[in-house]
């Protein structure tokens, strides 16, 4: 956007304070017992199953909220212990979507 006064012109940029999925710290997920929904939405896809070994960055759950798609990824190399959602289910903010096994229970990598 450009604003012009009689003597000067200014370039204005919108300031966005909206929290995005990429801005949320996922590294706490394992210590908190699982990957949680960052906001209320609908699960549109699940790309893992209990017992699966997942690599850091792998997309585990796809969530749609406010016409935006959020790809929720594994915070580290982990083993999936449980799923707390189903495709088509509406989930609440903070709900555990994917539970991870304890590092000790998962055994050596």
Secondary structure, DSSP 8 states (H G I E B T S, - for coil): -EEE-SS-EEE---------GGGS--TTTTTTTEEE-SSSEEEEEE---TT-EE-TT-EEEEEEETTEEEEEE-SSSEEEEEE---TT-EE-TT-EEEEE--HHHH---
